[in-house]
Amino acid sequence: PVADAFNAAFQFPNTFRRLFAEGAFNAAFVPLFAKEIEQHGNEGAKRFSEEVFGVLFSALLALTIAMELAMPLIVRYLVAPGFADIPGKFETTVTLATIMFPYLICMSLGAM
């Protein structure tokens, strides 16, 4: 029962990690960063990466706060709809998902 809750809870932030830390974001950032180095040197690239870091951090923080607040609804209707009828399993899944979701910020910023 706890393993089911863990797997369901981990699936949700892991999906966002693929998008922000390893997926589309990095695919877009790396060529732009290389172009910035080419056109404006290391100082321009540093400034560019700091700006992107700030925007990404702000977006991830807002997303994380929104997801944390909506986690019971997200688990009930998206992540594990079948768990809502099982006493204890739903609550455990919500708690674990709430604990795990902020890791998205660390993984995404670390991957940048």
DSSP file (Angstrom, degrees, kcal/mol; ACC not computed):
  #  RESIDUE AA STRUCTURE BP1 BP2  ACC     N-H-->O    O-->H-N    N-H-->O    O-->H-N    TCO  KAPPA ALPHA  PHI   PSI    X-CA   Y-CA   Z-CA
    1    1 A P     >        0   0    0      0, 0.0     4,-1.9     0, 0.0     5,-0.1   0.000 360.0 360.0 360.0 -42.8    0.0    0.0    0.0
    2    2 A V  H  >  +     0   0    0      2,-0.2     4,-2.8     1,-0.2     5,-0.2   0.874 360.0  54.5 -70.8 -35.6    2.8    2.5    0.8
    3    3 A A  H  > S+     0   0    0      2,-0.2     4,-2.7     1,-0.2     5,-0.2   0.897 107.5  50.4 -64.3 -39.3    4.7    1.5   -2.3
    4    4 A D  H  > S+     0   0    0      2,-0.2     4,-2.4     1,-0.2     5,-0.2   0.929 112.0  47.3 -61.8 -45.0    1.6    2.3   -4.4
    5    5 A A  H  X S+     0   0    0     -4,-1.9     4,-2.6     2,-0.2    -2,-0.2   0.909 112.9  49.5 -63.2 -42.4    1.3    5.7   -2.7
    6    6 A F  H  X S+     0   0    0     -4,-2.8     4,-2.6     2,-0.2     5,-0.2   0.941 111.9  47.4 -62.3 -48.1    5.0    6.4   -3.2
    7    7 A N  H  X S+     0   0    0     -4,-2.7     4,-1.7     1,-0.2    -2,-0.2   0.912 114.7  45.9 -61.7 -43.6    4.9    5.5   -6.9
    8    8 A A  H  X S+     0   0    0     -4,-2.4     4,-1.0    -5,-0.2    -1,-0.2   0.918 114.8  47.9 -65.2 -42.7    1.8    7.5   -7.6
    9    9 A A  H  < S+     0   0    0     -4,-2.6    -2,-0.2    -5,-0.2     3,-0.2   0.870 113.0  48.0 -66.6 -36.9    3.2   10.5   -5.6
   10   10 A F  H  X S+     0   0    0     -4,-2.6     4,-1.8     1,-0.2    -1,-0.2   0.799 100.1  67.3 -75.6 -28.9    6.6   10.3   -7.4
   11   11 A Q  H  X S+     0   0    0     -4,-1.7     4,-1.7    -5,-0.2    -1,-0.2   0.885  96.4  54.7 -58.4 -41.8    5.1   10.1  -10.9
   12   12 A F  H  X S+     0   0    0     -4,-1.0     4,-1.3     1,-0.2     3,-0.4   0.960 112.8  36.7 -65.7 -56.3    3.7   13.6  -10.8
   13   13 A P  H  > S+     0   0    0      0, 0.0     4,-2.2     0, 0.0    -1,-0.2   0.841 113.4  60.4 -66.1 -28.4    6.8   15.7  -10.0
   14   14 A N  H  X S+     0   0    0     -4,-1.8     4,-1.9     2,-0.2    -2,-0.2   0.851 100.3  54.7 -66.1 -33.6    8.9   13.3  -12.1
   15   15 A T  H  X S+     0   0    0     -4,-1.7     4,-1.2    -3,-0.4    -1,-0.2   0.921 110.4  45.4 -63.7 -44.3    6.8   14.2  -15.2
   16   16 A F  H  X S+     0   0    0     -4,-1.3     4,-2.9     1,-0.2     5,-0.4   0.844 107.9  58.6 -67.9 -33.6    7.5   17.9  -14.6
   17   17 A R  H  X>S+     0   0    0     -4,-2.2     4,-2.4     1,-0.2     5,-1.3   0.913 102.5  53.6 -61.5 -42.0   11.2   17.2  -14.0
   18   18 A R  I  <>S+     0   0    0     -4,-1.9     5,-0.9     3,-0.2     4,-0.3   0.887 114.0  42.7 -59.7 -38.0   11.4   15.6  -17.4
   19   19 A L  I  <5S+     0   0    0     -4,-1.2     6,-1.6     4,-0.2     7,-0.3   0.958 126.5  27.7 -73.2 -52.0   10.0   18.8  -18.9
   20   20 A F  I  <5S+     0   0    0     -4,-2.9    -3,-0.2     4,-0.1    -2,-0.2   0.893 129.3  33.7 -82.5 -41.4   11.9   21.4  -17.0
   21   21 A A  I  <5S+     0   0    0     -4,-2.4    -3,-0.2    -5,-0.4    -2,-0.1   0.850 136.9   8.2 -88.3 -34.8   15.2   19.6  -16.0
   22   22 A E  I   <S+     0   0    0     -5,-1.3    -3,-0.2    -4,-0.3    -4,-0.2   0.573 118.6  53.2-123.0 -13.6   15.9   17.4  -19.0
   23   23 A G  S  ><S-     0   0    0     -5,-0.9     4,-2.1    -6,-0.4     3,-0.2   0.550 108.5 -13.2-101.4-121.9   13.4   18.2  -21.7
   24   24 A A  H  > S+     0   0    0      1,-0.2     4,-1.7     2,-0.2     5,-0.2   0.816 124.9  58.3 -59.7 -36.7   12.2   21.1  -23.6
   25   25 A F  H  > S+     0   0    0     -6,-1.6     4,-2.7     1,-0.2     3,-0.3   0.959 110.6  40.9 -62.2 -50.6   13.8   23.7  -21.4
   26   26 A N  H  > S+     0   0    0     -7,-0.3     4,-2.2     1,-0.2    -1,-0.2   0.880 111.3  57.4 -65.4 -36.8   17.3   22.4  -21.8
   27   27 A A  H  < S+     0   0    0     -4,-2.1    -1,-0.2     1,-0.2    -2,-0.2   0.838 115.5  37.6 -62.1 -31.7   16.8   21.9  -25.5
   28   28 A A  H  X S+     0   0    0     -4,-1.7     4,-1.1    -3,-0.3    -2,-0.2   0.835 116.4  51.6 -85.9 -35.9   15.9   25.5  -25.8
   29   29 A F  H  X S+     0   0    0     -4,-2.7     4,-2.8    -5,-0.2     5,-0.2   0.921 100.7  58.0 -71.5 -45.8   18.4   27.0  -23.3
   30   30 A V  H  X S+     0   0    0     -4,-2.2     4,-2.5     1,-0.2     5,-0.2   0.907 107.8  44.6 -59.0 -48.7   21.7   25.4  -24.5
   31   31 A P  H  > S+     0   0    0      0, 0.0     4,-2.2     0, 0.0    -1,-0.2   0.903 115.5  48.8 -63.4 -37.9   21.6   26.8  -28.1
   32   32 A L  H  X S+     0   0    0     -4,-1.1     4,-2.1     2,-0.2    -2,-0.2   0.893 111.6  49.6 -66.6 -38.4   20.6   30.2  -26.9
   33   33 A F  H  X S+     0   0    0     -4,-2.8     4,-2.2     2,-0.2    -1,-0.2   0.919 111.0  49.1 -65.7 -43.9   23.4   30.2  -24.3
   34   34 A A  H  X S+     0   0    0     -4,-2.5     4,-2.2    -5,-0.2    -2,-0.2   0.899 111.3  50.2 -62.2 -40.5   26.0   29.1  -26.9
   35   35 A K  H  X S+     0   0    0     -4,-2.2     4,-2.5     1,-0.2     5,-0.2   0.882 108.4  52.9 -64.6 -38.5   24.8   31.9  -29.2
   36   36 A E  H  X S+     0   0    0     -4,-2.1     4,-2.9     2,-0.2     5,-0.4   0.898 108.9  49.1 -65.2 -40.7   25.1   34.4  -26.3
   37   37 A I  H  X S+     0   0    0     -4,-2.2     4,-1.6     3,-0.2    -2,-0.2   0.923 112.7  49.1 -61.8 -44.1   28.7   33.3  -25.7
   38   38 A E  H  < S+     0   0    0     -4,-2.2    -2,-0.2    -5,-0.2    -1,-0.2   0.899 121.2  33.0 -62.8 -43.1   29.4   33.7  -29.4
   39   39 A Q  H  < S+     0   0    0     -4,-2.5    -2,-0.2    -5,-0.1    -1,-0.2   0.851 136.1  17.5 -86.1 -36.6   27.9   37.2  -29.7
   40   40 A H  H  X S-     0   0    0     -4,-2.9     4,-1.2     1,-0.3     3,-0.3   0.343  97.1-128.9-124.2   5.7   28.6   38.8  -26.3
   41   41 A G  H  X  -     0   0    0     -4,-1.6     4,-2.1    -5,-0.4    -1,-0.3  -0.152  52.3 -44.4  76.0-172.9   31.3   36.7  -24.7
   42   42 A N  H  > S+     0   0    0      1,-0.2     4,-2.6     2,-0.2    -1,-0.2   0.857 135.4  55.1 -64.0 -37.3   31.4   35.2  -21.2
   43   43 A E  H  > S+     0   0    0     -3,-0.3     4,-2.2     2,-0.2    -1,-0.2   0.923 110.0  45.8 -65.3 -43.2   30.0   38.3  -19.5
   44   44 A G  H  X S+     0   0    0     -4,-1.2     4,-2.5     2,-0.2    -1,-0.2   0.886 113.4  50.1 -64.8 -39.1   27.0   38.4  -21.8
   45   45 A A  H  X S+     0   0    0     -4,-2.1     4,-2.7     2,-0.2    -2,-0.2   0.883 109.4  51.7 -66.7 -38.4   26.4   34.7  -21.3
   46   46 A K  H  X S+     0   0    0     -4,-2.6     4,-2.2     2,-0.2    -2,-0.2   0.936 111.3  46.7 -63.0 -45.8   26.7   35.0  -17.5
   47   47 A R  H  X S+     0   0    0     -4,-2.2     4,-2.2     2,-0.2    -2,-0.2   0.916 112.7  50.5 -61.6 -43.9   24.1   37.8  -17.6
   48   48 A F  H  X S+     0   0    0     -4,-2.5     4,-2.6     1,-0.2    -2,-0.2   0.927 111.0  47.8 -60.0 -46.7   21.8   35.8  -19.8
   49   49 A S  H  X S+     0   0    0     -4,-2.7     4,-2.7     1,-0.2    -1,-0.2   0.867 110.2  52.5 -66.5 -35.0   22.1   32.7  -17.6
   50   50 A E  H  X S+     0   0    0     -4,-2.2     4,-2.3     2,-0.2    -1,-0.2   0.900 110.9  47.6 -65.4 -39.8   21.4   34.8  -14.5
   51   51 A E  H  X S+     0   0    0     -4,-2.2     4,-2.3     2,-0.2    -2,-0.2   0.927 114.0  46.1 -66.0 -44.5   18.2   36.2  -16.1
   52   52 A V  H  X S+     0   0    0     -4,-2.6     4,-3.1     1,-0.2     5,-0.3   0.911 111.3  53.2 -64.0 -42.1   17.0   32.8  -17.2
   53   53 A F  H  X S+     0   0    0     -4,-2.7     4,-2.9    -5,-0.2     5,-0.2   0.924 109.9  48.3 -57.7 -46.2   17.8   31.4  -13.7
   54   54 A G  H  X S+     0   0    0     -4,-2.3     4,-2.2     2,-0.2    -2,-0.2   0.909 114.5  44.5 -62.7 -43.9   15.7   34.1  -12.1
   55   55 A V  H  X S+     0   0    0     -4,-2.3     4,-2.7     2,-0.2     5,-0.2   0.932 115.4  47.8 -66.6 -45.3   12.8   33.6  -14.5
   56   56 A L  H  X S+     0   0    0     -4,-3.1     4,-2.9     1,-0.2     5,-0.2   0.921 112.2  49.4 -62.7 -44.1   13.0   29.8  -14.1
   57   57 A F  H  X S+     0   0    0     -4,-2.9     4,-2.6    -5,-0.3    -1,-0.2   0.929 112.5  47.7 -61.3 -45.1   13.2   30.0  -10.4
   58   58 A S  H  X S+     0   0    0     -4,-2.2     4,-2.4    -5,-0.2    -2,-0.2   0.922 114.2  46.4 -61.9 -44.6   10.2   32.4  -10.2
   59   59 A A  H  X S+     0   0    0     -4,-2.7     4,-2.6     1,-0.2    -2,-0.2   0.917 114.5  46.9 -65.1 -43.4    8.1   30.2  -12.5
   60   60 A L  H  X S+     0   0    0     -4,-2.9     4,-2.8    -5,-0.2    -2,-0.2   0.885 111.7  51.1 -67.0 -37.9    9.0   27.0  -10.7
   61   61 A L  H  X S+     0   0    0     -4,-2.6     4,-2.5    -5,-0.2    -2,-0.2   0.935 112.5  45.6 -64.4 -45.7    8.3   28.5   -7.3
   62   62 A A  H  X S+     0   0    0     -4,-2.4     4,-2.4     2,-0.2    -2,-0.2   0.920 114.8  48.4 -62.8 -43.8    4.9   29.7   -8.4
   63   63 A L  H  X S+     0   0    0     -4,-2.6     4,-2.7    -5,-0.2    -2,-0.2   0.918 111.9  49.4 -61.9 -43.8    4.2   26.3  -10.0
   64   64 A T  H  X S+     0   0    0     -4,-2.8     4,-2.8     2,-0.2    -2,-0.2   0.923 111.3  48.1 -63.5 -45.1    5.3   24.5   -6.9
   65   65 A I  H  X S+     0   0    0     -4,-2.5     4,-2.2     2,-0.2    -1,-0.2   0.930 113.5  47.9 -61.6 -45.0    3.2   26.7   -4.6
   66   66 A A  H  X S+     0   0    0     -4,-2.4     4,-1.9     1,-0.2    -2,-0.2   0.918 114.3  46.3 -62.0 -43.5    0.1   26.2   -6.8
   67   67 A M  H  X S+     0   0    0     -4,-2.7     4,-0.7     2,-0.2    -2,-0.2   0.889 110.1  53.3 -67.8 -39.0    0.6   22.5   -7.0
   68   68 A E  H >< S+     0   0    0     -4,-2.8     3,-0.7     1,-0.2    -1,-0.2   0.922 111.9  45.4 -61.1 -43.2    1.2   22.1   -3.3
   69   69 A L  H 3< S+     0   0    0     -4,-2.2    -1,-0.2     1,-0.2    -2,-0.2   0.855 120.1  39.9 -68.6 -34.4   -2.1   23.9   -2.6
   70   70 A A  H >X S+     0   0    0     -4,-1.9     4,-2.6    -5,-0.2     3,-0.6   0.364  82.5 110.9 -95.0   5.0   -4.0   21.9   -5.1
   71   71 A M  H <X S+     0   0    0     -4,-0.7     4,-3.0    -3,-0.7     5,-0.3   0.851  73.4  54.2 -55.3 -42.1   -2.3   18.6   -4.4
   72   72 A P  H 3> S+     0   0    0      0, 0.0     4,-2.2     0, 0.0    -1,-0.3   0.921 114.3  42.4 -58.8 -40.2   -5.4   16.9   -2.8
   73   73 A L  H <> S+     0   0    0     -3,-0.6     4,-2.5     2,-0.2     5,-0.4   0.898 114.0  51.6 -70.1 -40.2   -7.4   17.7   -6.0
   74   74 A I  H  X>S+     0   0    0     -4,-2.6     4,-2.5     2,-0.2     5,-2.3   0.924 113.6  43.6 -63.0 -44.9   -4.5   16.7   -8.3
   75   75 A V  I  <>S+     0   0    0     -4,-3.0     5,-2.4    -5,-0.2     8,-0.2   0.924 115.0  50.1 -65.9 -43.2   -4.1   13.4   -6.6
   76   76 A R  I  <5S+     0   0    0     -4,-2.2     8,-0.2    -5,-0.3    -2,-0.2   0.892 127.0  20.7 -63.2 -41.0   -7.8   12.7   -6.5
   77   77 A Y  I  <5S+     0   0    0     -4,-2.5    -2,-0.2    -5,-0.1    -3,-0.2   0.696 136.3  18.7-107.0 -21.5   -8.5   13.5  -10.1
   78   78 A L  I  <5S+     0   0    0     -4,-2.5    -3,-0.2    -5,-0.4    -4,-0.1   0.794 122.1  36.9-116.0 -51.1   -5.2   13.1  -12.0
   79   79 A V  I   <S-     0   0    0     -5,-2.3    -4,-0.2     1,-0.2    -3,-0.1   0.954 133.6  -4.4 -78.0 -51.7   -2.6   11.2  -10.3
   80   80 A A    > < +     0   0    0     -5,-2.4     3,-1.6    -6,-0.2     4,-0.4  -0.527  61.3 168.0-146.1  71.9   -4.5    8.4   -8.5
   81   81 A P  G >  S+     0   0    0      0, 0.0     3,-1.0     0, 0.0     4,-0.2   0.819  79.3  59.0 -59.0 -31.4   -8.2    8.6   -8.8
   82   82 A G  G >  S+     0   0    0      1,-0.2     3,-0.7     2,-0.1     4,-0.1   0.688  92.9  67.6 -71.7 -17.5   -8.8    5.1   -7.5
   83   83 A F  G X  S+     0   0    0     -3,-1.6     3,-1.6    -8,-0.2     7,-0.6   0.686  78.3  80.5 -76.9 -17.4   -7.0    6.0   -4.2
   84   84 A A  G <  S+     0   0    0     -3,-1.0    -1,-0.2    -4,-0.4    -2,-0.1   0.792  93.8  48.2 -61.5 -28.1   -9.8    8.4   -3.0
   85   85 A D  G <  S+     0   0    0     -3,-0.7    -1,-0.3    -4,-0.2    -2,-0.2   0.487  94.1  85.0 -91.4  -3.5  -11.9    5.4   -1.9
   86   86 A I  S X> S-     0   0    0     -3,-1.6     4,-1.5    -4,-0.1     3,-0.7  -0.873  82.9-126.7-104.4 110.5   -9.2    3.7    0.0
   87   87 A P  T 34 S+     0   0    0      0, 0.0     2,-0.4     0, 0.0    -2,-0.1  -0.276  89.3   4.9 -58.2 132.9   -8.8    5.0    3.6
   88   88 A G  T 3> S+     0   0    0      1,-0.1     4,-2.2    -4,-0.1     5,-0.2  -0.123 114.6  80.2  88.0 -37.5   -5.3    6.1    4.4
   89   89 A K  H <> S+     0   0    0     -3,-0.7     4,-2.3    -2,-0.4     5,-0.2   0.914  93.2  47.3 -69.6 -43.1   -3.9    5.5    0.9
   90   90 A F  H  X S+     0   0    0     -4,-1.5     4,-2.6    -7,-0.6     5,-0.2   0.943 114.1  47.2 -62.2 -48.5   -5.2    8.8   -0.5
   91   91 A E  H  > S+     0   0    0      1,-0.2     4,-2.5     2,-0.2    -2,-0.2   0.892 112.4  50.0 -62.0 -40.9   -3.9   10.8    2.5
   92   92 A T  H  X S+     0   0    0     -4,-2.2     4,-2.7     2,-0.2    -1,-0.2   0.908 110.8  49.6 -64.0 -41.7   -0.5    9.1    2.3
   93   93 A T  H  X S+     0   0    0     -4,-2.3     4,-2.6     2,-0.2     5,-0.2   0.918 111.8  48.0 -63.9 -43.7   -0.3    9.8   -1.5
   94   94 A V  H  X S+     0   0    0     -4,-2.6     4,-2.4     2,-0.2    -2,-0.2   0.927 113.1  48.5 -62.4 -45.0   -1.2   13.4   -1.0
   95   95 A T  H  X S+     0   0    0     -4,-2.5     4,-2.0     2,-0.2    -2,-0.2   0.936 114.0  45.5 -61.7 -47.2    1.4   13.8    1.8
   96   96 A L  H  X S+     0   0    0     -4,-2.7     4,-2.6     1,-0.2    -1,-0.2   0.905 113.2  49.7 -64.7 -41.4    4.1   12.1   -0.2
   97   97 A A  H  X S+     0   0    0     -4,-2.6     4,-2.3     1,-0.2    -1,-0.2   0.889 110.2  51.6 -64.6 -38.0    3.4   14.1   -3.3
   98   98 A T  H  < S+     0   0    0     -4,-2.4    -1,-0.2    -5,-0.2    -2,-0.2   0.876 113.3  44.7 -65.6 -37.5    3.4   17.3   -1.2
   99   99 A I  H  < S+     0   0    0     -4,-2.0    -2,-0.2    -5,-0.2    -1,-0.2   0.888 118.0  43.8 -71.5 -39.5    6.8   16.4    0.2
  100  100 A M  H >< S+     0   0    0     -4,-2.6     3,-1.8     1,-0.2     4,-0.3   0.791  94.6  75.4 -80.0 -29.2    8.2   15.3   -3.2
  101  101 A F  T >< S+     0   0    0     -4,-2.3     3,-2.2     1,-0.3     4,-0.3   0.849  85.1  62.4 -60.9 -37.9    7.0   18.1   -5.5
  102  102 A P  T >> S+     0   0    0      0, 0.0     3,-1.2     0, 0.0     4,-1.0   0.716  85.0  77.9 -61.5 -16.2    9.5   20.8   -4.3
  103  103 A Y  H <> S+     0   0    0     -3,-1.8     4,-2.8     1,-0.3     5,-0.3   0.758  78.8  73.7 -62.3 -20.7   12.4   18.6   -5.6
  104  104 A L  H <> S+     0   0    0     -3,-2.2     4,-2.5    -4,-0.3     5,-0.3   0.895  93.5  51.7 -57.3 -41.1   11.4   19.9   -9.0
  105  105 A I  H <> S+     0   0    0     -3,-1.2     4,-2.5    -4,-0.3     5,-0.3   0.954 112.3  44.5 -61.6 -50.4   12.9   23.2   -8.2
  106  106 A C  H  X S+     0   0    0     -4,-1.0     4,-2.2     1,-0.2    -2,-0.2   0.923 116.2  45.6 -62.4 -45.7   16.2   21.7   -7.1
  107  107 A M  H  X S+     0   0    0     -4,-2.8     4,-1.9     2,-0.2    -1,-0.2   0.904 114.8  47.3 -66.7 -41.2   16.5   19.3  -10.0
  108  108 A S  H  X S+     0   0    0     -4,-2.5     4,-0.9    -5,-0.3    -2,-0.2   0.921 115.7  43.0 -68.9 -43.9   15.5   21.9  -12.6
  109  109 A L  H  < S+     0   0    0     -4,-2.5     3,-0.2    -5,-0.3    -1,-0.2   0.866 114.2  52.1 -71.1 -34.6   17.9   24.6  -11.4
  110  110 A G  H  < S+     0   0    0     -4,-2.2    -1,-0.2    -5,-0.3    -2,-0.2   0.852 107.1  52.7 -67.2 -34.4   20.7   22.1  -10.9
  111  111 A A  H  <        0   0    0     -4,-1.9    -1,-0.2     1,-0.3    -2,-0.2   0.717 360.0 360.0 -73.8 -20.5   20.2   20.8  -14.5
  112  112 A M     <        0   0    0     -4,-0.9    -1,-0.3    -3,-0.2    -2,-0.2   0.504 360.0 360.0 -71.9 360.0   20.5   24.3  -15.8
